[in-house]
Amino acid sequence: MTKNQKNNLKIALVLFILLISTYLRFHNINYEGFWTDEIFAFYTSEPNIPFKETLIRTLDSNFNSLFDFSLKTFHSLFGYDVHVSRYFSLMISFLTLLVFAALLYKISSYQSLAFGLFILSINIFHIRYSTEVRSYILTFLLVLIFIYLNFKNKDSEYELNFKRLLAIIFVSILMLFSHAF
């Protein structure tokens, strides 16, 4: 088998794992009833109210303002419906899988990437948070981005330059506005 064929097989395996994870997340988006915190996220993200009212609602119900304002923007684009809200979390979930794969590719071997991506793809907590209107999945994405920015490549030395430092500070601030913990 040539090197090009091996690389194609590796890419195919990663795409297959991503396909499985996509199926599992869509399959579990069962539109069950909202929990109280999901109701508040839906309530605060109404696209037809002004920014100030959204801020007041966010501060009255929780401190997940980044999630609420992002969800408000999503609702402005795709409609204000409880079922549409779940797709916002689903999209963030796909981003977490891609960032996680990029992180594993950056710091470890292909075998670790395939195994780690598979484990995250079938992780029941990640699947459940992918279909709930809660800030946990956004917080997880931001944590992955933070870790990605702070780890060195497996083949090179870590360099903390001004641009990377600004990115780390920016992601840290976003993390603070995503979830209090």
Wavefront OBJ file of the C-alpha trace (Angstrom):
o trace
v 0.000 0.000 0.000
v 1.418 3.386 -0.958
v 1.802 6.295 1.418
v -0.935 8.199 -0.387
v -3.349 5.276 0.024
v -2.535 5.071 3.745
v -3.217 8.793 4.151
v -6.514 8.418 2.299
v -7.467 5.536 4.592
v -6.645 7.633 7.655
v -8.753 10.507 6.372
v -11.587 8.107 5.531
v -11.536 6.689 9.080
v -11.732 10.161 10.632
v -14.582 11.107 8.288
v -16.367 7.853 9.147
v -16.075 8.615 12.868
v -17.423 12.119 12.241
v -20.295 10.602 10.254
v -21.132 8.261 13.143
v -21.048 11.148 15.589
v -23.321 13.191 13.308
v -25.819 10.338 13.168
v -25.757 9.837 16.957
v -26.373 13.526 17.602
v -29.207 13.872 15.085
v -30.736 10.633 16.319
v -30.779 11.928 19.902
v -32.210 15.372 19.130
v -35.585 14.011 20.192
v -37.180 17.351 21.099
v -38.069 16.316 24.605
v -39.360 19.019 26.937
v -37.176 21.883 28.067
v -35.659 21.959 31.532
v -35.918 25.190 33.532
v -32.502 26.491 32.531
v -33.250 25.692 28.882
v -36.509 27.630 29.146
v -34.566 30.623 30.484
v -32.048 30.390 27.645
v -34.902 30.328 25.145
v -36.665 33.195 26.943
v -33.576 35.414 27.065
v -32.645 34.790 23.440
v -35.819 36.155 21.886
v -34.700 37.992 18.738
v -37.542 40.548 18.751
v -36.514 42.301 21.952
v -33.791 44.954 22.209
v -30.248 44.251 23.374
v -30.878 45.930 26.746
v -33.875 43.708 27.473
v -31.864 40.614 26.556
v -29.117 41.741 28.926
v -31.621 42.291 31.739
v -33.162 38.868 31.152
v -29.736 37.240 31.052
v -28.637 38.827 34.304
v -31.950 37.918 35.961
v -31.815 34.254 34.995
v -28.121 33.302 34.760
v -24.710 34.569 33.740
v -24.344 32.636 30.496
v -24.586 35.817 28.470
v -22.341 34.677 25.615
v -24.520 31.652 25.004
v -27.726 33.696 25.265
v -26.562 36.390 22.858
v -25.199 33.798 20.434
v -28.505 31.945 20.585
v -30.349 35.239 20.017
v -28.287 35.801 16.861
v -28.992 32.230 15.753
v -32.724 32.782 16.291
v -32.550 36.007 14.291
v -31.141 34.045 11.354
v -33.126 30.808 11.555
v -36.316 31.622 13.458
v -37.445 31.720 17.059
v -38.636 28.206 17.786
v -37.774 25.742 20.541
v -36.770 23.092 18.022
v -34.494 25.522 16.184
v -32.698 26.225 19.478
v -31.529 22.646 19.721
v -29.810 22.927 16.349
v -27.654 25.737 17.719
v -26.204 23.395 20.330
v -25.883 20.691 17.693
v -23.791 22.958 15.461
v -21.521 23.880 18.368
v -21.155 20.176 19.088
v -19.832 19.551 15.575
v -17.342 22.368 16.051
v -16.144 20.782 19.293
v -15.494 17.520 17.473
v -13.476 19.321 14.798
v -11.471 21.382 17.310
v -10.863 18.273 19.396
v -9.583 16.440 16.319
v -7.342 19.413 15.471
v -6.009 19.463 19.034
v -5.227 15.748 18.987
v -3.602 16.077 15.559
v -1.489 18.933 16.889
v -0.218 17.222 20.037
v -0.267 13.469 19.399
v -0.229 10.653 16.890
v -2.862 9.628 14.362
v -3.806 6.627 16.505
v -4.540 8.937 19.447
v -6.557 11.208 17.184
v -8.717 8.347 15.879
v -9.220 6.813 19.323
v -9.876 10.132 21.095
v -12.286 11.317 18.418
v -14.141 8.002 18.559
v -14.416 8.162 22.364
v -15.744 11.738 22.265
v -18.134 10.827 19.434
v -19.834 8.129 21.482
v -19.601 9.925 24.843
v -23.143 10.053 26.211
v -22.591 13.360 28.026
v -21.301 15.053 24.898
v -24.223 13.665 22.912
v -26.762 14.880 25.495
v -25.206 18.360 25.787
v -25.204 18.518 21.990
v -28.992 18.469 22.001
v -29.739 20.626 25.039
v -30.124 24.398 25.013
v -27.485 24.962 27.683
v -24.169 26.728 27.696
v -22.158 23.610 28.548
v -21.379 22.695 24.942
v -20.204 26.232 24.160
v -18.060 26.208 27.291
v -16.531 22.904 26.208
v -15.741 24.368 22.776
v -14.061 27.393 24.336
v -12.035 25.206 26.702
v -10.834 23.130 23.745
v -9.825 26.289 21.880
v -8.022 27.530 25.000
v -6.118 24.251 25.329
v -5.329 24.279 21.610
v -3.820 27.761 21.929
v -1.730 26.763 24.943
v -0.238 23.492 23.726
v 2.794 23.298 21.533
v 2.945 21.297 18.335
v 4.314 17.806 18.690
v 7.122 18.666 16.258
v 8.080 22.176 17.358
v 8.785 24.387 20.328
v 6.070 26.449 21.952
v 6.275 30.140 21.158
v 4.160 32.616 23.083
v 4.004 35.666 20.870
v 1.820 38.739 21.243
v -0.808 37.488 18.788
v -1.170 34.149 20.586
v -1.298 35.899 23.970
v -4.126 38.148 22.748
v -6.003 35.111 21.448
v -5.583 33.329 24.796
v -6.839 36.375 26.718
v -9.779 36.792 24.331
v -10.814 33.136 24.652
v -10.446 33.368 28.448
v -12.837 36.334 28.523
v -15.286 34.455 26.294
v -15.064 31.493 28.664
v -15.934 33.764 31.582
v -19.038 35.019 29.764
v -19.982 31.519 28.676
v -20.159 29.941 32.107
v -19.359 31.201 35.583
v -17.287 28.132 36.439
l 1 2 3 4 5 6 7 8 9 10 11 12 13 14 15 16 17 18 19 20 21 22 23 24 25 26 27 28 29 30 31 32 33 34 35 36 37 38 39 40 41 42 43 44 45 46 47 48 49 50 51 52 53 54 55 56 57 58 59 60 61 62 63 64 65 66 67 68 69 70 71 72 73 74 75 76 77 78 79 80 81 82 83 84 85 86 87 88 89 90 91 92 93 94 95 96 97 98 99 100 101 102 103 104 105 106 107 108 109 110 111 112 113 114 115 116 117 118 119 120 121 122 123 124 125 126 127 128 129 130 131 132 133 134 135 136 137 138 139 140 141 142 143 144 145 146 147 148 149 150 151 152 153 154 155 156 157 158 159 160 161 162 163 164 165 166 167 168 169 170 171 172 173 174 175 176 177 178 179 180 181
